[in-house]
């Protein structure tokens, strides 16, 4: 079980980025999410992961909501950038 996600790993930037990328790639073509622009969907997913992780680990605080948003923006741009890098390599483009 050491190779799976834990709340501790989800609480890291790398964990949030990885989980966000996986979740978005899985749900973005599903009917309820298809109308949402992908970048906005990535932001919503990353913010939700950060929020739920802080709630479950009992570190949630109302005063930290702006920090959760800033952290989700960081995770969003990193997830989008990493996905573009992966797909560029897959398509033979050099970045």
Long-range contacts (C-beta under 8 A, 24 or more apart in sequence): 7-53, 7-56, 7-57, 8-57, 10-49, 10-53, 11-53, 11-54, 11-57, 13-71, 13-74, 13-75, 13-78, 16-46, 16-49, 16-50, 16-53, 16-71, 16-72, 16-75, 17-46, 17-75, 17-78, 17-79, 17-82, 19-49, 20-45, 20-46, 20-49, 20-75, 20-76, 20-79, 21-79, 21-82, 21-83, 23-49, 24-79, 25-83, 39-76, 39-80, 42-76, 42-79, 42-80, 43-72, 43-73, 43-76, 46-72, 46-75, 46-76, 46-79, 47-72, 49-75, 50-75
